[in-house]
Amino acid sequence: MDHSPVRLFDLAHRYVSGQLPFDTLFAEALQRILTAPPDSPEGELAAFIVAVEAEHGAGQYSAAEGYGRIAHFLTGHQASVARGNPSP
């Protein structure tokens, strides 16, 4: 059985596709902030997810807009990887 941690990007894609609740994604992002290097793609995504939740909690935008921001981040990351640069 594989016990390697699931990449945060995989979890975020599951969230965007409706297969994972935001609370689970957010909890994983909090853990990754503590463990992933801040300048790594996972560290950047973790910080972004936490910032999205903080801004949503402050009433800056709706949950649907936060969802859109996360989806947009993932799209930017995929395009960056396709160009050979793993960081968006």
C-alpha positions as CSV (number, residue, x, y, z in Angstrom):
1,M,0.0,0.0,0.0
2,D,1.3,3.5,-0.9
3,H,1.6,5.7,2.1
4,S,3.1,8.7,0.3
5,P,1.2,12.0,1.0
6,V,-1.2,13.1,-1.7
7,R,-0.1,16.2,-3.5
8,L,-2.0,19.3,-2.5
9,F,-2.5,19.9,-6.3
10,D,-4.3,16.6,-6.6
11,L,-6.5,17.5,-3.6
12,A,-7.3,20.9,-5.1
13,H,-8.2,19.3,-8.4
14,R,-10.6,17.0,-6.5
15,Y,-12.1,20.0,-4.8
16,V,-12.6,21.8,-8.1
17,S,-14.2,18.7,-9.6
18,G,-16.6,18.4,-6.7
19,Q,-15.1,15.3,-5.2
20,L,-13.6,16.9,-2.0
21,P,-15.2,19.3,0.4
22,F,-13.4,22.7,0.9
23,D,-12.9,22.0,4.6
24,T,-10.7,19.0,3.8
25,L,-8.7,21.0,1.3
26,F,-8.3,23.9,3.7
27,A,-7.1,21.5,6.5
28,E,-4.5,20.0,4.2
29,A,-3.4,23.5,3.1
30,L,-2.8,24.5,6.7
31,Q,-0.7,21.4,7.2
32,R,1.3,22.1,4.0
33,I,2.1,25.6,5.2
34,L,3.9,24.0,8.1
35,T,5.8,21.4,6.0
36,A,6.2,22.6,2.4
37,P,8.9,25.2,1.5
38,P,7.1,28.5,0.9
39,D,8.7,29.0,-2.5
40,S,7.7,25.5,-3.7
41,P,4.6,25.0,-5.9
42,E,2.9,23.2,-3.0
43,G,3.8,25.9,-0.5
44,E,2.5,28.6,-2.9
45,L,-0.8,26.7,-3.4
46,A,-1.1,26.2,0.4
47,A,-0.7,29.9,1.1
48,F,-3.1,30.8,-1.7
49,I,-5.8,28.4,-0.4
50,V,-5.4,29.8,3.1
51,A,-5.5,33.4,1.7
52,V,-8.7,32.6,-0.3
53,E,-10.4,31.3,2.9
54,A,-9.3,34.3,4.9
55,E,-10.6,36.8,2.3
56,H,-13.8,34.8,2.0
57,G,-14.2,34.8,5.8
58,A,-13.7,38.6,5.7
59,G,-16.6,39.0,3.3
60,Q,-14.4,40.1,0.4
61,Y,-16.2,37.6,-2.0
62,S,-18.5,34.6,-2.1
63,A,-17.6,30.9,-1.8
64,A,-18.3,30.6,-5.5
65,E,-15.7,33.3,-6.3
66,G,-13.2,31.6,-4.0
67,Y,-13.8,28.4,-5.9
68,G,-13.2,30.3,-9.1
69,R,-9.9,31.7,-7.8
70,I,-8.7,28.3,-6.8
71,A,-9.7,26.8,-10.2
72,H,-7.9,29.8,-11.9
73,F,-4.7,29.2,-9.9
74,L,-4.7,25.5,-10.9
75,T,-5.2,26.4,-14.6
76,G,-2.3,28.8,-14.4
77,H,-0.1,26.2,-12.8
78,Q,-1.0,23.6,-15.5
79,A,0.0,26.2,-18.2
80,S,3.2,27.0,-16.4
81,V,4.1,23.3,-16.1
82,A,3.4,22.8,-19.8
83,R,5.9,25.6,-20.5
84,G,8.5,23.8,-18.4
85,N,8.2,26.1,-15.3
86,P,6.7,24.2,-12.3
87,S,5.8,27.4,-10.5
88,P,2.9,29.6,-11.7
